[in-house]
Amino acid sequence: MTLVKFGKEQKNNIVNPFFNDVYSLLNDSFLNEKLATRIPAVNISENDNQFEIEVAVPGLSKEDIKINLDKNVLSVSADKKTETTDDNKKFTKREYSFNSFSRSFTLPESADHSKIEADYTAGILKLTIAKKEEAKFQSREIAVK
């Protein structure tokens, strides 16, 4: 593998200025933020008594998050508008950020829709969905005849 340095000191090569402009544009933090994926990562687990869904949503507050249950589909969404301003300065560039996402999860028939809890701590939204009593696994020994 060869490492080729693209810099302003190589003025004889016609490709370098174009490459530097494109590279500079792609490294713009505002552009990178807009191109980054906005779908939060999730962890889904199950034990004998409940299902758990953990959604990584750092930077949001509890008020930004909406949770809705429609029939068998649990939806988590958020809308957040961030505006950076400083009235003491004359701006040549102002950046506004509008972050939103929506994730939906189809619950199994064993989920108890009346026993769903949500907790938001340190950027992680934890949804706990209890299982119906008849769906909980009960172990027992079976006698051989």
Buried (B, 14 or more C-beta within 10 A) or exposed (E): EEEEEBEEEEEEEEEBEEEBEEEEEEEEEEEEEEEEEEEBEBEEEEEEEBBEBBBEBEEBEEEBBEBEBEEEEBEBBBEBEEEEEEEEEEEEEEEEEEBEBBBEBEBEEBBBEEEBEBEBEEEBBBBBBBBBEEBBEEEEEEEEE
